[in-house]
Amino acid sequence: MERRKELVGEGHRYFDALRRGETITRYTSEANRGWHEILNTDMQSYNTWTYTKQLPLIPIDEINGNSEIQQNPLY
């Protein structure tokens, strides 16, 4: 919890949750959704170990520069 408070907004939370297999919950009630109203229902809460797009996209420059590399299969 201390790490979450200290590094808020720096992008570390997702990778910490991924490493620990935690569930990401963006909001729990309709009154508390903020800008998340545009999300699909399956994206409001998901487990990081079972989420199909947990691997990021490989940049096109990397794919063009290395003919052996392939895009992550889930995209």
Stockholm file with secondary structure:
# STOCKHOLM 1.0

chainA/1-75         MERRKELVGEGHRYFDALRRGETITRYTSEANRGWHEILNTDMQSYNTWTYTKQLPLIPIDEINGNSEIQQNPLY
#=GR chainA/1-75 SS CHHHHHTTTTTCHHHHHHHHTCEEESCSSGGGCGGGGGSCGGGSEEETTTCTTCSCCCCHHHHHHCTTCCCCTTC
#=GC SS_cons        CHHHHHTTTTTCHHHHHHHHTCEEESCSSGGGCGGGGGSCGGGSEEETTTCTTCSCCCCHHHHHHCTTCCCCTTC
//
